[in-house]
Every structure is written in structure tokens, then in C-alpha cells.
């Protein structure tokens, strides 16, 4: 659990600290917190509006739950058709703050089950409808619940990636290519949820999540101080014995409708149907309500994306003024103080590498001087396969989908030749790409002629995640360059600026030399074999963490080159991070790589590979090294190695030369 006490946002339930005994005029909330009553009954049922139809706070208190001072900001009633009873709406999307309800526990419990019927919602700014009428998008979080027992916590939560995550692992609720994960749409309709926490032994607590009777995730506990909530539970038979339920994910906002919330203490009700449970508590737990005054989450997207780089109140259609910390002045970036991170790009050659030997088929110049094409897209359409295009200095606001094989995009200077866009709009990775090199593979095992892509002296800047953050949007995936169906790629002296998924290199063999890559989560991802040679990799802080590599099954793209499926290889690189990671006291960490991303290549059953050769990892990284993707795709199953961990045979066979790693000698045509 994250320490929100240092956040500019609301400190979760910070106001629940016990009021002084001598204080006068205690309100109902303060009095309830002071008493902190443990339930007398093993069945604690919350029915919206049963305790009070006017006050959500009173309603919770009268039914045994403690609440925060902001409960009325995030919880409200909707009227349903079930005996004219209310439905509870839980919404933290408006102010981006967290909230929750608390049920005090004694610490002697053996099992705590949270049972509820709920319906979620998509972020309306990400929703798409397919030709067959299927609605997709980025979901809001639906639940966050954990049992704290002393210094140990076991947790289950649902997030915007449509995962159920625990204290240690996660499970996706959508198809991931393995056929092992059930596809469950839990946001468009009502479903039945059970969160079961076995807590008899504090140090070995477990948690399991069930949706419509099917188990979707199981997890174990971790050691977490209860003091991170800012709650004084000393009066409650020792420190930290309670159930928390609501939204405290730290990154995922919640929008959920509940028809009821039932907490069962100690009794094993795993074999009981909702009908039988309903009879026991004398309530309808089975029916899905229709809501007469239902509402969904509001859109926060301004009418238009900004025309200029310096966003103003006018750009935001009156929503708010935004001071753009990453403004680009004079259509040029400062390589010694990059736009967003303010970091200095090491390794990148100032002024650009020499390109005099390249034979160009076309020139791009925004002015159109000397017959040049004014946009990169126009030049791509005009040239033949196997052509090199010279791109003169300029800020090119273009989204490119490149299907023509054998192209080389060559700039003059990465500080002055910039491909720029706000591409981070939708809830799938393929919709958030600035430059998408997507070659058809053909039918053979061998790559077709001209199946290469090159770039040099260019900055690829996908500002979409920054833009979304400014207006409260949830989509953060902001790919600068995607490579799919490519056999060989050479990227010389390029800069890649984004946040999540900065590089999506799904397949192929790639040589990246003297490049700078910046991002925060999974910002080097996919299954390609890549040699990052003399490159600078820099982590931006997101929440209290950063993850560099999300490696998928190693995939060169073609069976004829499969012997070179060596994954992501970092040689002679510099790995740095935001200075706030250095000696961080809030648990902040940078993870170098995590277990295989099964959706990131066409070979999900092949091992993900990440290798560091003679690479300097700086102190600010505060590295966590390797982590699990989930409980199935663990770091142990992947091939994650430092140079000293490679056997002499492995090094000699695959990693002691560029040609052994990639199977070709890099050059730009």
C-alpha cells in the first residue's frame, strides 16, 4: 500500500485520526471513530439508504462502517427498481482523490469475505464501438479492498488495465493470447463479486477474487505498517486490525455502482448461493437493479487538442490554465534540459551524425523550399520502396503509419528535427502510436526484399500522456515508435520522449546506437531483439515507481532468423532515473524488467529476454532489478541476466558481438 501522506492529493482517511478526549462538540464521524466498534454479528450487510436516505455518512455509520470526512464527495445514492431501494454510486473521478469505508476488526478473525453486486464504467474519453457493436475502452477501477492484521496486509483491487491485482501479483480479465485467461467484461453490466481473505495466520494470509462464481485471482500478503493510513487503531486490541474497501489504488480512479456490500466474518460461505445468503440476511442479493436516475462518468476532454505547444486557458476550452513544463521554444529542444524531465541526454551526438554518404530520394522542408515536400507523410507517399528521405529542421506535427518497406527517415540534428504529436487517446496500445512502422509479413519464413526501416538524427516526441494528465484523462500509453513486421532496423542518434510504452518494438532485429529513451512504465516493451548500444535510458517517476522493460517472448519476426531471438540487450549503456528515486524513503524504486508480457509478441510461449552488458546503472535508479508480471509470468521464468550471470558458453554463442546478437552488421542505406 502506498504512503499517501506525502501526496498533494487527499491523504486517504487522514481525517480519521482519533479526536482528543477533551474535545467538545464532536460530530457523529468523530464520535464513531473514537468508539471504533468491532461488529457483534458475523454478517455485516450494507444496503444503500437503509440507515439514512438523506446522509451517506449517517447511512454507513448506522450500518457499522467508519467513513472519511469526504464521504459525501464520493458516495451518493441512485434510485433503483428493486423495491424502490437505492444503489450506491462510488465516484472518485471528479477530484482524483481517494476514499474508502472501514470496518474495524478484532484481530482474531480467521476469514473475512466481502460479497457485493456491482457495475462499473469505461472512461468515456476512451470508448470505441466496433462494427459488431462491441464497446471497448479503459475501465475505471471497480474495487480496492484489503484486510490489515497487525503489520501484515492482504489485498485485492481492480484497475484501469482490467486486471485484478494483489499484494504480489496480478491477473488480466481480458484475453491475452494464451487462452488461459477468461474474458470478462465487468464494467458494462452487473456482476457478482466475492473477495475472500483467509487471515488466521497474519504472516501467511491469502486472498482470492471471484467474479460470477469463477476464481480470477489469488494472492498472498505482504508486510505493511498500518500507520501508512494515518489511522490510530491502538484502541482496537492492538495496531492495525480492519477491513478497508473503496479506492486507494494510487493510480486508478474508481467509478462503481453497488446494490449492496456484505461482509462475512469467519463463516465459510463459499458453498452458499446468493439466494441462500439472501435468505440468511433477509435481503435480495441476486437481482440486478435497473437505475432510474443512473449517470455515468463525465468527460473531461477539452473540445480540441492545443494548436500550439504552449497550452493556455483557451486551448483548454475554459477548463483550466495549464503551464506547460515541456514547452518547446523556437521549434528546438535543449538536449541538456529535455522538455519534460529536464534531464540531459547523454550519448546523443550534438549537431547530429554525418549523413553525407546517404543517397536521398526526397527532401522534406516545412517551407517547401527548392521543391521539397512540406510534410514527411507526403514524401513517404511519393518515394519508392528502399528510399532514404532527408528531413530538414522543423517541428513536424504528424501521425505516421508507414507500410511502405525499406524507408530511411534521416534528420539533420535531433535537437531540431522533431516528429511531434498528442497520440494517447484510446484504451489499447495500437491506438496510441506516433509513428507506426507496420509491414505486412507475407507468407514465407524469409523476410521480403526491403523489409527494413532506418532513422537517424530525429526526436520522436509523443506528448499525449502529458496532455491527458493535464485534463484528467486516464490514457497514459504514448508510443513514439512502433516496429512490427520489420526484419532489420537501424536507429542512430535518435531521441524518444514519452511516458508509458515509449518504445513498442513487437518484433524484428533492431540496432539502436547513441539514442536516448525516456519514460516511466514499461517504456521499452515488446518481443523484438534489440541491441541498445551506447544508449542512455532514463526513468521518470510515476507514483512511487518506474518499470523500464516489459519484454515479451523473444521474436525476430521470421522463422529464418529465429536463432537470433536474443531479446533486449543493453551494451555500454547508461541507466539513470529521476533524482527523487535516490535514497527514497517512501519505497520508490525502479524495476529493470518484469516477467513476460504475453500480449507483446506473436510468440507468447517463448521466454522473454533482457540482458545488460557492461552497462552502468546509476545510484538514482535505486533498482529493484527483476519483478514478476503476474503470478504466472514470473521473473524466474524469464531470461534476465547481467553480464556476470551469463555462462561463458551463453556469452560466446549469443552476446559477445553485434553480429551474434542481431545476425547482421548495422548500416544505414
C-alpha positions as semicolon CSV with decimal commas, in nm:
position;residue;x (nm);y (nm);z (nm)
1;X;0,000;0,000;0,000
2;X;0,128;0,344;-0,090
3;X;0,203;0,618;0,161
4;X;-0,038;0,893;0,063
5;X;0,063;1,120;0,350
6;X;0,316;1,291;0,120
7;X;0,077;1,326;-0,172
8;X;-0,067;1,659;-0,278
9;X;-0,395;1,475;-0,317
10;X;-0,611;1,371;-0,026
11;X;-0,440;1,163;0,240
12;X;-0,664;0,860;0,247
13;X;-0,873;0,881;0,559
14;X;-0,618;1,107;0,725
15;X;-0,906;1,275;0,900
16;X;-0,988;0,951;1,078
17;X;-0,730;1,012;1,347
18;X;-0,888;0,985;1,690
19;X;-1,030;1,311;1,827
20;X;-0,886;1,423;2,165
21;X;-1,095;1,307;2,460
22;X;-1,138;1,663;2,584
23;X;-1,262;1,799;2,254
24;X;-1,608;1,946;2,264
25;X;-1,883;1,925;2,008
26;X;-1,765;1,607;1,845
27;X;-1,965;1,533;1,534
28;X;-2,103;1,193;1,453
29;X;-1,799;1,093;1,249
30;X;-1,551;1,181;1,521
31;X;-1,758;1,004;1,784
32;X;-1,788;0,690;1,573
33;X;-1,413;0,685;1,510
34;X;-1,342;0,729;1,877
35;X;-1,558;0,433;1,969
36;X;-1,432;0,208;1,686
37;X;-1,679;-0,070;1,746
38;X;-1,599;-0,422;1,626
39;X;-1,902;-0,591;1,465
40;X;-2,104;-0,805;1,706
41;X;-2,252;-1,006;1,421
42;X;-2,063;-1,224;1,175
43;X;-2,274;-1,079;0,894
44;X;-2,242;-0,706;0,829
45;X;-2,475;-0,604;0,545
46;X;-2,474;-0,259;0,395
47;X;-2,788;-0,173;0,199
48;X;-2,776;0,176;0,045
49;X;-3,021;0,405;0,220
50;X;-3,130;0,162;0,491
51;X;-2,973;0,366;0,771
52;X;-3,041;0,706;0,620
53;X;-3,183;0,806;0,284
54;X;-3,052;1,161;0,313
55;X;-2,697;1,129;0,450
56;X;-2,448;0,879;0,308
57;X;-2,225;0,928;0,613
58;X;-2,510;0,851;0,855
59;X;-2,612;0,560;0,637
60;X;-2,270;0,395;0,665
61;X;-2,230;0,472;1,036
62;X;-2,567;0,324;1,129
63;X;-2,477;0,006;0,940
64;X;-2,140;-0,041;1,111
65;X;-1,885;0,122;0,882
66;X;-1,648;0,411;0,952
67;X;-1,607;0,679;0,687
68;X;-1,388;0,976;0,598
69;X;-1,482;1,342;0,616
70;X;-1,509;1,344;0,236
71;X;-1,755;1,055;0,212
72;X;-2,031;1,274;0,068
73;X;-1,794;1,395;-0,208
74;X;-1,752;1,044;-0,345
75;X;-2,053;0,837;-0,236
76;X;-2,411;0,910;-0,337
77;X;-2,745;0,735;-0,387
78;X;-2,913;0,634;-0,711
79;X;-3,270;0,503;-0,712
80;X;-3,331;0,151;-0,844
81;X;-3,637;-0,057;-0,931
82;X;-3,574;-0,315;-0,655
83;X;-3,848;-0,230;-0,406
84;X;-3,763;0,138;-0,471
85;X;-3,434;0,088;-0,288
86;X;-3,119;0,281;-0,350
87;X;-2,800;0,189;-0,531
88;X;-2,470;0,327;-0,403
89;X;-2,261;0,523;-0,653
90;X;-1,889;0,547;-0,571
91;X;-1,708;0,805;-0,785
92;X;-1,355;0,940;-0,735
93;X;-1,313;1,056;-1,095
94;X;-1,420;1,415;-1,038
95;X;-1,149;1,527;-0,796
96;X;-0,897;1,241;-0,844
97;X;-0,886;1,186;-0,467
98;X;-0,914;0,853;-0,292
99;X;-1,174;0,742;-0,042
100;X;-1,292;0,430;0,137
101;X;-1,502;0,281;0,412
102;X;-1,354;0,098;0,710
103;X;-1,485;-0,196;0,912
104;X;-1,296;-0,239;1,241
105;X;-1,186;-0,595;1,323
106;X;-1,069;-0,761;1,643
107;X;-0,758;-0,928;1,502
108;X;-0,888;-1,273;1,591
109;X;-1,067;-1,334;1,262
110;X;-0,983;-1,639;1,053
111;X;-1,164;-1,541;0,734
112;X;-1,319;-1,220;0,600
113;X;-1,535;-1,232;0,286
114;X;-1,657;-0,923;0,103
115;X;-1,953;-1,000;-0,124
116;X;-2,113;-0,741;-0,349
117;X;-2,303;-0,689;-0,673
118;X;-2,152;-0,411;-0,880
119;X;-2,147;-0,243;-1,219
120;X;-1,858;-0,028;-1,341
121;X;-1,794;0,209;-1,628
122;X;-1,548;0,296;-1,901
123;X;-1,363;0,624;-1,920
124;X;-1,591;0,788;-2,176
125;X;-1,298;0,961;-2,344
126;X;-1,155;0,622;-2,445
127;X;-1,470;0,442;-2,556
128;X;-1,484;0,287;-2,904
129;X;-1,763;0,090;-3,067
130;X;-1,668;-0,177;-3,320
131;X;-1,864;-0,266;-3,633
132;X;-2,032;-0,554;-3,447
133;X;-2,146;-0,320;-3,170
134;X;-1,888;-0,423;-2,913
135;X;-1,789;-0,142;-2,677
136;X;-1,431;-0,118;-2,554
137;X;-1,233;0,135;-2,360
138;X;-1,028;0,198;-2,049
139;X;-1,228;0,091;-1,742
140;X;-1,233;0,276;-1,417
141;X;-1,132;0,078;-1,110
142;X;-1,419;-0,116;-0,953
143;X;-1,290;-0,217;-0,613
144;X;-0,999;-0,194;-0,373
145;X;-1,015;-0,400;-0,056
146;X;-0,774;-0,539;0,197
147;X;-0,754;-0,682;0,545
148;X;-0,489;-0,533;0,771
149;X;-0,385;-0,762;1,054
150;X;-0,108;-0,621;1,267
151;X;0,183;-0,549;1,035
152;X;0,054;-0,766;0,750
153;X;-0,186;-0,688;0,471
154;X;-0,355;-0,897;0,204
155;X;-0,503;-0,701;-0,083
156;X;-0,725;-0,729;-0,393
157;X;-0,800;-0,448;-0,637
158;X;-0,925;-0,388;-0,991
159;X;-0,752;-0,129;-1,211
160;X;-0,770;0,055;-1,541
161;X;-0,581;-0,222;-1,721
162;X;-0,873;-0,453;-1,639
163;X;-0,658;-0,655;-1,404
164;X;-0,724;-0,790;-1,060
165;X;-0,407;-0,726;-0,864
166;X;-0,296;-0,833;-0,519
167;X;-0,011;-0,768;-0,283
168;X;0,226;-0,969;-0,501
169;X;0,078;-1,048;-0,842
170;X;-0,197;-0,977;-1,094
171;X;-0,434;-1,148;-1,337
172;X;-0,582;-0,998;-1,652
173;X;-0,954;-1,024;-1,716
174;X;-0,917;-0,996;-2,093
175;X;-0,781;-1,238;-2,349
176;X;-0,402;-1,217;-2,361
177;X;-0,322;-1,462;-2,638
178;X;-0,256;-1,759;-2,410
179;X;-0,613;-1,883;-2,393
180;X;-0,572;-1,925;-2,020
181;X;-0,734;-1,602;-1,907
182;X;-1,113;-1,576;-1,919
183;X;-1,257;-1,280;-2,099
184;X;-1,482;-1,095;-1,856
185;X;-1,640;-0,758;-1,922
186;X;-1,710;-0,641;-1,570
187;X;-1,782;-0,278;-1,646
188;X;-2,080;-0,286;-1,882
189;X;-2,322;-0,489;-1,673
190;X;-2,389;-0,612;-1,321
191;X;-2,175;-0,893;-1,184
192;X;-2,137;-1,075;-0,855
193;X;-1,805;-1,037;-0,672
194;X;-1,653;-1,219;-0,378
195;X;-1,324;-1,121;-0,219
196;X;-1,214;-1,389;0,026
197;X;-0,935;-1,313;0,273
198;X;-0,803;-1,607;0,478
199;X;-0,639;-1,431;0,769
200;X;-0,596;-1,685;1,051
201;X;-0,216;-1,660;1,032
202;X;-0,116;-1,296;0,983
203;X;0,219;-1,372;0,821
204;X;0,064;-1,620;0,576
205;X;-0,265;-1,455;0,485
206;X;-0,409;-1,518;0,138
207;X;-0,668;-1,351;-0,082
208;X;-0,883;-1,479;-0,368
209;X;-1,115;-1,289;-0,602
210;X;-1,422;-1,448;-0,759
211;X;-1,644;-1,300;-1,030
212;X;-1,975;-1,470;-1,104
213;X;-1,854;-1,774;-0,913
214;X;-1,524;-1,813;-1,102
215;X;-1,191;-1,751;-0,935
216;X;-0,997;-1,488;-1,130
217;X;-0,702;-1,422;-0,899
218;X;-0,529;-1,546;-0,585
219;X;-0,253;-1,379;-0,387
220;X;-0,055;-1,368;-0,065
221;X;0,011;-1,098;0,192
222;X;0,296;-0,858;0,248
223;X;0,434;-0,677;0,547
224;X;0,294;-0,323;0,557
225;X;0,272;-0,090;0,853
226;X;-0,085;0,009;0,932
227;X;0,044;0,356;1,011
228;X;0,059;0,434;0,639
229;X;-0,311;0,523;0,656
230;X;-0,259;0,783;0,924
231;X;-0,514;0,596;1,137
232;X;-0,470;0,532;1,508
233;X;-0,603;0,182;1,570
234;X;-0,432;0,128;1,906
235;X;-0,764;0,124;2,089
236;X;-0,874;-0,168;1,879
237;X;-0,691;-0,456;2,052
238;X;-0,353;-0,367;1,906
239;X;-0,234;-0,191;1,593
240;X;-0,393;-0,240;1,255
241;X;-0,695;-0,472;1,255
242;X;-0,952;-0,362;0,998
243;X;-1,106;-0,410;0,656
244;X;-1,072;-0,122;0,411
245;X;-1,290;-0,110;0,099
246;X;-1,309;0,160;-0,167
247;X;-1,042;0,328;-0,379
248;X;-0,682;0,354;-0,265
249;X;-0,502;0,221;-0,572
250;X;-0,285;0,527;-0,614
251;X;-0,322;0,539;-0,993
252;X;-0,670;0,414;-1,085
253;X;-0,977;0,626;-1,026
254;X;-1,298;0,446;-0,929
255;X;-1,648;0,459;-1,072
256;X;-1,869;0,180;-0,941
257;X;-2,233;0,122;-0,858
258;X;-2,311;-0,119;-0,571
259;X;-2,652;-0,268;-0,493
260;X;-2,517;-0,396;-0,157
261;X;-2,195;-0,478;0,028
262;X;-2,194;-0,782;0,258
263;X;-1,903;-0,863;0,489
264;X;-1,896;-1,213;0,637
265;X;-1,659;-1,276;0,924
266;X;-1,523;-1,628;0,990
267;X;-1,819;-1,824;0,849
268;X;-1,727;-2,022;0,539
269;X;-1,996;-1,925;0,287
270;X;-1,806;-2,037;-0,023
271;X;-2,066;-2,304;-0,098
272;X;-2,366;-2,080;-0,033
273;X;-2,554;-1,930;-0,326
274;X;-2,660;-1,568;-0,328
275;X;-3,016;-1,685;-0,283
276;X;-2,925;-1,875;0,034
277;X;-2,714;-1,585;0,161
278;X;-3,002;-1,352;0,089
279;X;-3,235;-1,562;0,298
280;X;-2,985;-1,558;0,582
281;X;-2,953;-1,178;0,586
282;X;-3,311;-1,117;0,469
283;X;-3,223;-0,921;0,160
284;X;-3,232;-0,961;-0,219
285;X;-2,870;-1,028;-0,317
286;X;-2,946;-1,184;-0,656
287;X;-3,140;-0,931;-0,862
288;X;-2,959;-0,685;-1,083
289;X;-3,118;-0,342;-1,048
290;X;-3,231;-0,101;-1,315
291;X;-3,144;0,253;-1,214
292;X;-3,389;0,529;-1,294
293;X;-3,154;0,821;-1,230
294;X;-2,838;0,648;-1,345
295;X;-2,544;0,858;-1,455
296;X;-2,208;0,775;-1,597
297;X;-1,873;0,947;-1,553
298;X;-1,836;1,284;-1,716
299;X;-1,594;1,359;-1,998
300;X;-1,301;1,580;-1,906
301;X;-1,158;1,614;-2,251
302;X;-1,136;1,971;-2,384
303;X;-1,301;2,029;-2,718
304;X;-0,976;2,037;-2,913
305;X;-0,615;1,949;-2,867
306;X;-0,398;2,259;-2,849
307;X;-0,280;2,413;-3,173
308;X;0,035;2,544;-3,008
309;X;0,289;2,387;-2,778
310;X;0,228;2,638;-2,502
311;X;-0,110;2,536;-2,368
312;X;-0,330;2,817;-2,240
313;X;-0,677;2,854;-2,095
314;X;-0,811;2,897;-2,450
315;X;-0,657;2,566;-2,552
316;X;-0,841;2,403;-2,264
317;X;-1,178;2,548;-2,364
318;X;-1,202;2,728;-2,030
319;X;-1,136;2,418;-1,819
320;X;-0,817;2,547;-1,659
321;X;-0,496;2,726;-1,740
322;X;-0,202;2,496;-1,787
323;X;0,160;2,599;-1,762
324;X;0,336;2,364;-1,999
325;X;0,654;2,246;-1,831
326;X;0,764;2,084;-2,154
327;X;0,712;2,371;-2,394
328;X;0,943;2,369;-2,695
329;X;1,075;2,713;-2,779
330;X;1,165;2,805;-3,134
331;X;1,088;2,453;-3,264
332;X;1,402;2,320;-3,099
333;X;1,469;2,113;-2,788
334;X;1,758;2,151;-2,548
335;X;1,939;1,819;-2,526
336;X;2,091;1,930;-2,197
337;X;1,749;2,003;-2,041
338;X;1,488;1,793;-2,218
339;X;1,129;1,920;-2,238
340;X;0,951;1,713;-1,971
341;X;1,212;1,554;-1,745
342;X;1,465;1,838;-1,772
343;X;1,723;1,561;-1,794
344;X;2,038;1,584;-2,007
345;X;2,059;1,334;-2,292
346;X;2,391;1,160;-2,263
347;X;2,528;0,959;-2,556
348;X;2,339;1,164;-2,818
349;X;2,576;1,339;-3,061
350;X;2,515;1,713;-3,059
351;X;2,460;1,856;-3,404
352;X;2,381;1,513;-3,547
353;X;2,588;1,236;-3,701
354;X;2,734;1,270;-4,051
355;X;2,481;1,173;-4,322
356;X;2,678;1,289;-4,628
357;X;2,719;0,936;-4,765
358;X;2,344;0,867;-4,788
359;X;2,174;0,893;-5,127
360;X;1,841;1,069;-5,074
361;X;1,533;1,020;-5,291
362;X;1,340;1,312;-5,141
363;X;1,374;1,606;-4,905
364;X;1,122;1,737;-4,653
365;X;1,122;2,104;-4,554
366;X;0,828;2,279;-4,388
367;X;0,889;2,583;-4,605
368;X;0,868;2,384;-4,930
369;X;1,193;2,545;-5,043
370;X;1,359;2,410;-5,359
371;X;1,066;2,180;-5,435
372;X;1,087;1,995;-5,105
373;X;0,785;1,817;-4,963
374;X;0,628;2,009;-4,676
375;X;0,537;1,701;-4,472
376;X;0,700;1,367;-4,403
377;X;0,380;1,189;-4,498
378;X;0,380;1,344;-4,846
379;X;0,739;1,235;-4,903
380;X;0,667;0,879;-4,790
381;X;0,377;0,856;-5,032
382;X;0,590;0,985;-5,318
383;X;0,906;0,772;-5,292
384;X;0,962;0,409;-5,390
385;X;1,045;0,123;-5,156
386;X;1,406;0,124;-5,040
387;X;1,430;0,505;-5,037
388;X;1,600;0,747;-4,798
389;X;1,425;1,073;-4,708
390;X;1,612;1,376;-4,575
391;X;1,415;1,573;-4,315
392;X;1,527;1,932;-4,266
393;X;1,498;2,102;-3,924
394;X;1,144;2,164;-3,806
395;X;0,868;2,060;-3,570
396;X;0,658;1,812;-3,768
397;X;0,313;1,760;-3,616
398;X;0,239;1,432;-3,792
399;X;0,100;1,092;-3,703
400;X;0,259;0,843;-3,941
401;X;0,154;0,491;-4,033
402;X;0,432;0,351;-4,253
403;X;0,356;0,041;-4,459
404;X;0,600;0,108;-4,744
405;X;0,905;-0,112;-4,690
406;X;1,269;-0,010;-4,684
407;X;1,239;0,353;-4,578
408;X;1,506;0,558;-4,403
409;X;1,399;0,880;-4,229
410;X;1,710;1,091;-4,180
411;X;1,711;1,419;-3,991
412;X;1,980;1,681;-3,963
413;X;2,001;1,727;-3,586
414;X;1,784;1,555;-3,318
415;X;1,754;1,886;-3,132
416;X;1,599;2,048;-3,441
417;X;1,426;1,767;-3,632
418;X;1,124;1,662;-3,424
419;X;0,824;1,444;-3,504
420;X;0,564;1,551;-3,254
421;X;0,210;1,458;-3,154
422;X;-0,051;1,406;-2,883
423;X;-0,116;1,040;-2,960
424;X;-0,252;0,887;-2,638
425;X;-0,625;0,877;-2,685
426;X;-0,764;0,526;-2,654
427;X;-0,763;0,221;-2,434
428;X;-0,546;-0,004;-2,649
429;X;-0,180;0,013;-2,737
430;X;-0,234;0,019;-3,114
431;X;-0,429;0,347;-3,094
432;X;-0,161;0,545;-2,913
433;X;0,128;0,541;-3,161
434;X;0,301;0,848;-3,305
435;X;0,500;0,667;-3,576
436;X;0,380;0,315;-3,659
437;X;0,603;0,110;-3,890
438;X;0,372;-0,181;-3,973
439;X;0,497;-0,403;-4,255
440;X;0,295;-0,695;-4,384
441;X;0,490;-1,014;-4,332
442;X;0,395;-1,204;-4,643
443;X;0,369;-1,582;-4,637
444;X;0,728;-1,702;-4,631
445;X;0,968;-1,775;-4,347
446;X;1,219;-1,539;-4,507
447;X;1,169;-1,162;-4,489
448;X;1,073;-0,995;-4,814
449;X;1,300;-0,755;-5,000
450;X;1,347;-0,411;-4,844
451;X;1,199;-0,531;-4,516
452;X;1,393;-0,276;-4,316
453;X;1,340;0,064;-4,153
454;X;1,603;0,319;-4,050
455;X;1,604;0,653;-3,874
456;X;1,876;0,895;-3,767
457;X;1,909;1,239;-3,607
458;X;1,538;1,261;-3,517
459;X;1,348;1,324;-3,194
460;X;1,023;1,129;-3,168
461;X;0,807;1,306;-2,908
462;X;0,464;1,171;-2,812
463;X;0,326;1,426;-2,572
464;X;-0,010;1,250;-2,534
465;X;0,036;1,130;-2,176
466;X;0,133;1,479;-2,061
467;X;-0,170;1,625;-2,238
468;X;-0,405;1,369;-2,083
469;X;-0,267;1,427;-1,736
470;X;-0,338;1,797;-1,767
471;X;-0,712;1,744;-1,815
472;X;-0,752;1,432;-1,601
473;X;-0,757;1,171;-1,877
474;X;-0,653;0,819;-1,783
475;X;-0,477;0,701;-2,101
476;X;-0,101;0,708;-2,049
477;X;0,027;0,478;-2,321
478;X;0,219;0,710;-2,553
479;X;0,427;0,520;-2,808
480;X;0,682;0,718;-3,004
481;X;0,779;0,445;-3,250
482;X;0,625;0,103;-3,312
483;X;0,803;-0,162;-3,518
484;X;0,603;-0,457;-3,648
485;X;0,679;-0,689;-3,937
486;X;1,022;-0,529;-3,975
487;X;1,318;-0,761;-4,028
488;X;1,605;-0,515;-3,967
489;X;1,609;-0,164;-3,825
490;X;1,892;0,077;-3,753
491;X;1,827;0,381;-3,532
492;X;2,119;0,621;-3,500
493;X;2,135;0,923;-3,272
494;X;1,762;0,944;-3,205
495;X;1,570;1,073;-2,903
496;X;1,247;0,908;-2,784
497;X;1,034;1,109;-2,541
498;X;0,710;0,980;-2,387
499;X;0,588;0,816;-2,068
500;X;0,426;0,472;-2,074
501;X;0,527;0,231;-2,357
502;X;0,764;0,482;-2,520
503;X;0,909;0,213;-2,750
504;X;0,679;-0,064;-2,874
505;X;0,907;-0,290;-3,075
506;X;0,698;-0,601;-3,118
507;X;0,927;-0,799;-3,348
508;X;1,232;-0,780;-3,569
509;X;1,603;-0,715;-3,513
510;X;1,694;-0,361;-3,416
511;X;2,021;-0,178;-3,366
512;X;1,982;0,141;-3,160
513;X;2,304;0,341;-3,127
514;X;2,371;0,670;-2,944
515;X;2,000;0,701;-2,864
516;X;1,817;0,849;-2,565
517;X;1,498;0,678;-2,437
518;X;1,280;0,829;-2,165
519;X;0,964;0,703;-1,994
520;X;0,809;0,577;-1,675
521;X;0,623;0,243;-1,702
522;X;0,709;-0,043;-1,942
523;X;0,867;0,218;-2,163
524;X;1,073;-0,035;-2,358
525;X;0,831;-0,309;-2,450
526;X;0,767;-0,587;-2,698
527;X;0,940;-0,900;-2,825
528;X;1,195;-0,769;-3,077
529;X;1,563;-0,849;-3,050
530;X;1,728;-0,513;-2,985
531;X;2,086;-0,412;-2,922
532;X;2,088;-0,081;-2,737
533;X;2,449;0,016;-2,799
534;X;2,592;0,320;-2,619
535;X;2,242;0,443;-2,536
536;X;2,104;0,644;-2,244
537;X;1,791;0,508;-2,071
538;X;1,617;0,740;-1,823
539;X;1,327;0,668;-1,586
540;X;1,067;0,932;-1,500
541;X;0,885;0,883;-1,172
542;X;0,524;0,766;-1,189
543;X;0,362;0,732;-0,848
544;X;0,648;0,587;-0,650
545;X;0,795;0,364;-0,916
546;X;0,916;0,310;-1,270
547;X;0,948;-0,003;-1,482
548;X;1,192;0,004;-1,772
549;X;1,143;-0,319;-1,969
550;X;0,827;-0,516;-2,040
551;X;0,981;-0,788;-2,252
552;X;0,758;-1,023;-2,447
553;X;0,852;-1,360;-2,593
554;X;1,170;-1,302;-2,795
555;X;1,062;-1,276;-3,159
556;X;1,272;-1,177;-3,462
557;X;0,959;-1,180;-3,675
558;X;1,068;-1,455;-3,914
559;X;1,147;-1,822;-3,860
560;X;1,457;-1,793;-4,081
561;X;1,611;-1,556;-3,826
562;X;1,476;-1,718;-3,508
563;X;1,825;-1,823;-3,394
564;X;1,886;-1,454;-3,318
565;X;1,587;-1,416;-3,086
566;X;1,805;-1,271;-2,809
567;X;1,563;-1,016;-2,662
568;X;1,654;-0,672;-2,530
569;X;2,030;-0,634;-2,492
570;X;2,186;-0,323;-2,333
571;X;2,557;-0,281;-2,410
572;X;2,772;0,008;-2,285
573;X;2,461;0,198;-2,182
574;X;2,384;0,448;-1,906
575;X;2,075;0,374;-1,694
576;X;1,960;0,678;-1,495
577;X;1,648;0,792;-1,313
578;X;1,483;1,098;-1,169
579;X;1,679;1,220;-0,868
580;X;1,378;1,163;-0,641
581;X;1,448;0,789;-0,661
582;X;1,787;0,828;-0,498
583;X;1,779;0,722;-0,132
584;X;1,399;0,739;-0,149
585;X;1,234;0,683;0,186
586;X;0,883;0,630;0,051
587;X;0,951;0,292;-0,110
588;X;1,018;0,442;-0,452
589;X;1,201;0,208;-0,686
590;X;1,296;0,147;-1,045
591;X;1,241;-0,206;-1,173
592;X;1,470;-0,301;-1,459
593;X;1,238;-0,560;-1,612
594;X;0,940;-0,773;-1,526
595;X;0,811;-1,114;-1,629
596;X;0,696;-1,186;-1,983
597;X;0,430;-0,966;-2,139
598;X;0,223;-1,230;-2,318
599;X;0,048;-0,979;-2,543
600;X;0,367;-0,823;-2,674
601;X;0,474;-1,062;-2,949
602;X;0,344;-1,344;-3,165
603;X;0,542;-1,595;-2,959
604;X;0,388;-1,572;-2,608
605;X;0,523;-1,914;-2,507
606;X;0,885;-1,817;-2,580
607;X;1,096;-1,678;-2,295
608;X;1,122;-1,305;-2,253
609;X;1,487;-1,198;-2,252
610;X;1,669;-0,894;-2,111
611;X;2,047;-0,878;-2,081
612;X;2,279;-0,600;-1,952
613;X;2,638;-0,599;-2,083
614;X;2,894;-0,354;-1,943
615;X;2,613;-0,113;-1,859
616;X;2,631;0,142;-1,579
617;X;2,327;0,159;-1,354
618;X;2,343;0,483;-1,159
619;X;2,257;0,526;-0,793
620;X;1,938;0,720;-0,854
621;X;1,791;0,411;-1,015
622;X;1,755;0,252;-0,668
623;X;1,697;-0,064;-0,864
624;X;1,455;-0,344;-0,778
625;X;1,612;-0,545;-1,062
626;X;1,358;-0,806;-1,176
627;X;0,990;-0,837;-1,089
628;X;0,701;-1,067;-1,174
629;X;0,445;-0,963;-1,434
630;X;0,186;-1,171;-1,251
631;X;0,174;-1,498;-1,060
632;X;0,204;-1,697;-1,384
633;X;0,455;-1,490;-1,583
634;X;0,718;-1,457;-1,317
635;X;1,068;-1,313;-1,343
636;X;1,208;-1,656;-1,266
637;X;1,061;-1,794;-1,589
638;X;1,215;-1,516;-1,799
639;X;1,578;-1,489;-1,913
640;X;1,701;-1,186;-1,718
641;X;2,078;-1,158;-1,686
642;X;2,364;-0,926;-1,605
643;X;2,687;-0,996;-1,791
644;X;2,845;-1,166;-1,490
645;X;2,549;-1,402;-1,469
646;X;2,594;-1,533;-1,824
647;X;2,785;-1,856;-1,867
648;X;3,089;-1,846;-2,092
649;X;2,901;-2,060;-2,343
650;X;2,599;-1,824;-2,345
651;X;2,821;-1,521;-2,387
652;X;3,024;-1,676;-2,669
653;X;2,721;-1,811;-2,853
654;X;2,492;-1,510;-2,841
655;X;2,628;-1,193;-2,681
656;X;2,995;-1,121;-2,749
657;X;2,946;-0,934;-3,079
658;X;2,689;-0,726;-3,261
659;X;2,658;-0,989;-3,531
660;X;2,590;-1,269;-3,283
661;X;2,319;-1,066;-3,113
662;X;2,145;-0,944;-3,429
663;X;2,265;-1,163;-3,714
664;X;2,364;-0,867;-3,931
665;X;2,608;-0,575;-3,943
666;X;2,416;-0,248;-3,896
667;X;2,431;0,022;-4,165
668;X;2,200;0,293;-4,295
669;X;2,129;0,296;-4,667
